[in-house]
Amino acid sequence: MNELKDKMYSELGISKEVLDFCTEIEEKLQDRFKEFDEKAEYNQLKVIKAMQEARVSDVHFSASSGYGYNDLGRDTLEEVYAKVFNTEAALVRPQITCGTHALALALASNLRPGDELLSVSGKPYDTLEEVIGIRPSVGSLKEFGVTYSQVDLLPDGSFDKEGIKKAINSKTKLIAIQRSKGYLPRRTLSPYEIGDVIKFIKEINPELIVMVDNCYGEFVEYDEPSDFGADMTVGSLIKNPGGGLAPIGGYIVGTKECIEQASYRLTAPGLGREVGATLGVTQSFFQGLFLAPTVVSGALKGAVFAANIYEKLGFKVVPDGSEPRYDIIQAIEFGRPEGVIEFCKGIQAAAPVDSFVTPEPWAMPGYDSDVIMAAGAFIQGSSIELSADGPIKPPYAVYFQGGLTWYHAKLGIINSLQKLVDAGIVKL
């Protein structure tokens, strides 16, 4: 059987040298893989329990159109999300186009002119810079009189509590925390240390709203930031919680007041959550959420596999091969653009869709440098599917994530190494 498998890898362009190198590393990771499977089992049970308690039925899969009044499936899905994330309410809609949109919605709906937004996890993800107004943009929070400040993480990647305490003032209204690293080679924040800083912030001023960007972090651990008092936890359905089936959408879970504010911003004052047609995607939202814990487990295996391979080859990887995992993203620093580009070529060539396409850096909207993206996905831009991307600027790091199955993630990583070997960037 192994001969048949090796033959298939060969037919997909993988040399015996590369395959043997990767197989040796894979064999040493079985204990880590078991750990991911145990967390997936717990999260799977959590999702099933929420669906059972909400009495999900096939009637909830029906489509609505127009205003979407009395859409039972939409309302039940939001009940399920609130139960899964342990919050008072949820907004889960196809009208939320992406993670950036979900975050912009959460911010703009809960901030008013004269308020201050404070980020306590340092610089936010690139696409939020224009939302906030760090980089000028039409319709930014800055244009509406919302000011911004930030407190950087300490050199060890932990929260600077003393700095946070000094930064909070009478204008501070909303505290933003970004769980994942974005395009910064820093470590990901765990839900437990996020919970600790939420408690610290609430002791300073319990009226402050704490919002957590949870993108790429859902179902990685036993707990979510919402379990520790986050007023809003925000993410994209074409990442972890959509399980690869959600064709679009985003979510905001949290306090009833914050979610109500967001719903009025999403639709219109006076309408809020009562409108919003689901257009036939509700079943995909439910089924994707059901599959998400298993999909995330496969993506985690791919990430730790990549970390151990490239760490052994001498590259800086974040997290390293043995650190705990708090999101599905693996950063690898190549130190030169050719490494990033060849890695992405390998990921693209391993895709089931558009494998024949060669990714190239381009001036992608929302970023301050050229960005290369590899994503031969069934759903455009779905980064829970096998994907890799990175800005073409120092330290020339690539950010790898996803894989709807462990076996696909495995092929992608092996193929990325093959491309680097073929280009003479890596020698085994």
N, C-alpha and C positions, 0 to 999 in steps of 0.2 A: 504493500500500500504506500509506503514511504517513497518507493521508486516512482510510482505513478504521480504522487504529489510533486516530487522533485522534477519530474519530466514536465509537468505543467508549468512550474516556475521557469524552467528553461525555455519553454515555448513563449513565455511572457517576457523573455529577454534578460532573465536573472542568471548571472554566472554562478558556477558551483562555489567559487571562492567567496563571493558575497553572501550566498545562501548559507554556507557553512559558518561563516563569521556571525551571522545574525541568529542562526539556530542555536549556537552555543550560548549566546546571551539569553535567548528566550527560555532555555531550559533552567536557568538560574532564577527565573522570576515567578515561579509557580506559587510561592507563598504570597507574594504581592497580589497576584491574580485572584487567589482565593479570598483575600481581604476585600477586594473590589466586589466580588460576587456576593459576599455576605452583606455588604451595604446595599447592593442592588436588591437582594431578597427582602430586606427590611423595607426599603422604599417602595418596592412592588406591593407589599402587603398594605402599606400606608395608603397608596393610591386606590387599591381595591376597596379598602375599608371606607374611604371617602365616597367612592362611587356607590357602594351599597347603601350607605347612610343617606345619600341624596336620592336613592331609589331611581337610578338611571335606567331608562327603558328605551326600546327602539323608537318610540314616539318622539324622543328627544333628538333624533337624528334628522328630522324633517327640516327642509329649507324654509326660510321666510324671505319675503321680498319687500320692496317699498319701505314703509316706515319700520317694519319689523315688530309691530305691536304684538304683545302676547306670545313672544317667541319662547316657548317653554324650554327648548333645548339650550338656548343662550343663557337663560336664567339659571338653569340647573348646572350647566358647565361652570358658571361663576360661583355657584354654591360649592361645587366640588373643589375648585381651586382654593377657595377660602378655607375649606376643611383640610386640604393637603398642606397648606402653608400656615395653618393655625392662626387665621386672621378674622376680623369681623366681616370683611367684605372683599370683593374682587371685581376687577374690570378686565374681561378677556375678550378681545374683539378683533375681527379681521380688518376693521377700519384702522387699527394701529399697524402701521406699515413695516416697522422695524424696531430694533432696540433703541436706537437714537430717538425715534419718534416717541416711544413709550416714556423715555426719560424726559424728553422735552415737555411732553404732556403733563407728567407728574410735577415737574418744576413750575411750569407756567401757570398751572391751575392752583397751586398752593402758595405762590409768591405774589406780592402786590408792590406797586411803586413805592420806593423808599425802604423796602426790605433788603436784607443782605443774605446772599447764599454763601455758605462757608463749606469748602471742601476740606476734609480732614485726612484725606488719603493722598494728598499731593495733587499734581496735575491730572486733570481728567482725560478720558479718551479723546483722541483727536477730533472726532466729529462733534463732540460737545463744546469745543472751543468757540464755534460759531453760534451755537445755541445760547451759550452764556454771554458771548460778546467779547471774549478774550481776543479773538480775531473778529474784526468788524463783519457783520452780516445783517441783511435785512430781516427785521422781526426778532432780533436777539433780545434776551432778557435785559441787556444793558440799554437798548433803545426804549424799553418800557420803565426805566428808572430803577432796575434791580441792580444792586452792586454785588461785587464778588471779591472774596478773599480766600486764601488757602493756607493750610498748614501742611508742610511736607512730612512724610514719614521719617522716622529716625534712621540712621545708617543701617541698623539691623533689620529694617523693614517693619518695625512696630509703630504704634501710634505715639505721637508726641503729646502726651496728656497735658504737660505744663504749657506747651505752645497752644493747645486747644483752649485751655482755660483762659489764657491771655487774649486769644483772638475773639472769643465770644463777647459780644457787646449788646447794647440796647436795640440795635438794628437787626441783629442776627435773627433770622426766622427759620431757616431750613439748613440742616447739616447734611451734606452729601458724602457718601462713602462708596468707593468703587472697589468691589471685592477682587476682581481680576486685574491682571497687570496692564491690559491694553498693549500699546506699543512701547512699554517700558520694561526692561529686563529686571523687574523687581519680583519679589515673591508674592504669591497670592495670599490674601487675608482669609483666615479661617472664620467660619460663622461664630466660633467661640470667642475669638479676640474681638470680633465686631460686636458681639453681645456685651463684652466687658466694657468697651468704649461707649456703647449706647447707655449702659447703666451710669457711667461716669458723666456723660453729657446730661442725662436726665436729672442727676443730682445737682448739677449747676443750675439748670432751668428746665423743669418738667414740661413747659409749654413749647419747647423747641421741637420742630418736626425733623425726624431722622429718616432720610431716604437712602436705601442701599441699591446700587446697581448690581444685580445678582447674575448678570449675563455670564454664561459658561459655568456657573457654580451649582445649578440645581441638581439635586439627587447625587451629588458627589459624596456628601457626608450624611450622617443620620439626621442632622438638624439643618435648618435654614435660618438666615438672619431674622426672619419674621418670628421665629420661635423665641427670640430674645428681645422683643419689644420694638423692632423697627416699625415706624409709622407707615412707611411704604417700602415694599420690596418690588423691584421692577426687572422685567426681562423680555426676551424675544421668543416667539414660538418657533422660529426657524433655527433656534439653538436647542438647548437641552430639553425643555419641557414639551416641545412639539414632536419629539420622538422620530423625526424624519418624515412624518406624514402631514403635519400642518403646512399648508401651502403659503401661508402668510400669517401675520398677527403678532400681537404682543400682549403682555399682561401687567397689571398693577394690582398688588394685594396689600391690604393694610387696614387702617382704621376706617370706620364707616364715613367719618367726616372727610378724610383725605380722598377716599375713593369717590365720594359724591362730588367733590370739587373737580376731580379729574373727569368725571362723566359729563359735567356741564361744559367743560372745555372741549372735550372730544366732539360733542354734538352741539348743543346750544343751551343757553340759560332757559330754565323751565322745562327742558326736554330730558336732559341727562341720560340715564340708563334705560329709559323707556323705549327709545328708538335705536335702530341699528340692525339692518337685515343681515342674516348669516349666509344667505346665498349658497347653501349646500355644503358648507365646509365644516359644519358642526361635528359630524361623525369623525372626520379626520382629526379634529381637535381632541375629541374624547379618546379615540383609539391611539393617537400619538402620545397623549399623556399616559395612557395605560402601558405603552411600550417603553416610555422614556427611561425608567430605571435600568432596564437591560441594555438599551442603546448606550446610555452614559457609561455603564460598566465596560463595554467594549472600547469606547473612546478612551477611557482611563488606561486600559491595558496598552492601547496604542501609544499613549503619551509616555508612559513609564518605559516602554520598549524603546521608543525613540531616545529618551534621555540616557538610557544605559548604553545604547549603541554609540551615540555621538560623544558621550563623556569618555568612553573607552578610547575613542579616536583623538582625544585631547582638546575637544572644543568645550567652551563654557556653555553649560546648559542650566536653565532656570525653569522649574526646580531641578535639583540634581537627581541622580538616579535612585537615591535612597530616601529622599525627603517625603513627608506626607503630601498628599495631593488634595488641593482645595478647589481646583477647577480642572477643565479638560485641556487647557492650553499648555503646550510645551515650547519654550523659547530656546533657540539654538543660535549662538553668536558665531558667525563665520569670519568676521573681520574684513570681508571684502564682498562687493556686490555679486561677483560671479558665483559665490557659494550659495547665496540666497536664491539666485536665478536658477541654478542647476537643481537645487533642492525642489523648488516649485515645479520645474519641468518633470521631475520624477513623480511627484504627487499627481500632476495632471495626467501623465501617461498611464497611471494606474487606475484611472477613473472608468466607470461603466458608461459615462456620458461624456462626449467631447474629448475622448482620450487622444485623438489625433491633433488637437489644438495645442499650439505652443504659447504658453503665457509670457507676456512681456510687461515690463513696467510702464505705467501711464499715469497721467495727472488725474487721479480719481477725485470726484467732488467731495469736499469736506476735509481733505488732507493737505498738509503744507509741503509735501514732497511727492515725487513719483512713488507709486505703490504697485507691487506685483501681487497678483492673486491667482492661485490655482484652485479650481473648484469645478470639477466635472460632475455636477450634482443634478439630481432629478428635480430639485427645486432651486431656482436661481438664488445664489447667495446664501444657501443653507449651510451654516458652518457647524452643524451637528453632523453633516455628511463630511466625508474625507476632504480636507481642505488645508491650505497653507497660504500665508500671506506675510507681507512685511514691507516697511518703507525702505526705499533705497537711500539710506543715509546711515552714518555711523551709529551704533557699532555693527551695522549690517547683520541684524538678527532676523531670523525667520520665525514665524509663530505658527506652529502646527496644531491642528485640532480635528476632532471628529472621527467619523467612520461608523456607519450604521451597524456594522458588525466588526468584531475583533479581527476576523480574517481579512477584511478589506483594509482596515487600518494597518495590519501587519504587512500586507502587500505594498501599500503606499510607502511605508518607511523603508522597506527593503529596496524598492524601486528608486527612492530618493538617493540612497547610498550608491546604487548602481550608476546613476547619472553622475554623481560626484567622482566616482572611481573612473568612469569612462572619460571624464573631462580632465583628469589628472589633478584634481583638487585634493583628493583623498587617496592615500595608499594604505592597503591592508597589510 
